[in-house]
Structures are given as structure tokens and as C-alpha cells.
Amino acid sequence: MKSPVVKRSIVIAGHKTSVSLEDAFWKGLKEIADAREMTLSELVASIDTDRKHGNLSSAIRLFVLDHFRSQLTQKENRRDPSPARAAS
């Protein structure tokens, strides 16, 4: 499945910047922003503030990946009735 790179302008902390991401990452980012009741600009600004290195596009991709990985891990943990979890 090919996801074309889409370049969008976004305002972060009062200045306009362009971010290039694959469409799938834009969709994921929008889902996260909606779930957190934030605007896309607010979410991207928080990602920009928290990033340690790399460019903003990479930081966004890693943020989206981490978000959905965390959701998957949480879902798996809720289904896992392993003895180690039951004892705690």
C-alpha cells in the first residue's frame, strides 16, 4: 500500500512551517489530536517542543508510531491473563 507524501503548512508557536508526511501519518496524527481534543497545530507544537533531535517530520512519525504501538501493547495486556499479571 503506497501512501504519498503530502506537504502541509502548519502554524507552530505563531510561525508558519511546512511539514511533509505520508498521508497515513497525517491521518493518524489527526486521529490522535481528535482523541485528545486538540487541534492539529497544538499537537504538532507539543511534539516539536518535546523532540530531542531530528527534524519535525521524523519526530511526528515516531510520535504516531509510538502512540499506536502503546495502544496495541495496552490492548494485549488487558487480554493477557498470565499468572505473572494475576499475582501482582
N, C-alpha and C positions, 0 to 999 in steps of 0.2 A: 504494500500500500504506500503510495507516494504522497507525501504531504508537502506542497510547495511552500517555499519561504515567502512570507508576507512581511513587508516593511510597513510599520505604522509609526505615526508621530504620537508622542505622549508627553504630557506635562508632568514634570517631577520637580517638586520644591520650587515652583514658579518658573522653571525654564523648560523649553520645549526640546525634546530629543527624539531621535528615531531609533527604533528597535526592530531588528529583523529576526523573526522566529518562524518556524514551521507552523502551519495552520493548526495542527493538533495541539501545539503548545499554547497558542492563543486561546483555543477553546478550553483547554484545561485551566489556564490562568483565570479565564472569565468564570468558570465553574467555582473555583476556589474563592474568588472575590465575591461572587453572589452568596456563597455559603457563609462567608464571614461578614456579609452585609457591608462590604467596602466597594468603593469604585475601583476600577482597574488602575487608575493613576495612584490611588492610595496604596494599593497592594504593591505595585511596582516601586513606589517610593520606599516602602518598608524593606523590600528586597534589596534595593540599591543601598540603603543605609546599612543593612546587615552584612553585605558581601565583604569578604575578606580580600579577594583578589580576582583577577579575570575581568572580562568585560560584562556588561549588563545582560546581554543576550544569554551568555553562558550561565550567569547567576540565576536567571529566570528559569532556564531549562532544568538546572539542578534543583531549584526550589520546587518546581512542578513534579519532577521525578520523585523527590523525597516525600512530598505530600502524598502522592498516590501509593508509594511504597509503604508509608506509615499506615495508611488506611488498610491496605492489604494485610499487613502484619497484625493490626488490631483485630481485624475480622478473623484471621486464622487463630489468634489467641483466644478469642471468645468461643470458637468451636473446639478447641483442644482441651479435652477433659483429662489430660495426662496426670498421673499420680503426683508428679512434682508440683504441678499447679494446685492440685486439690489439697496438698499438705500445707501449703502456705497460707 
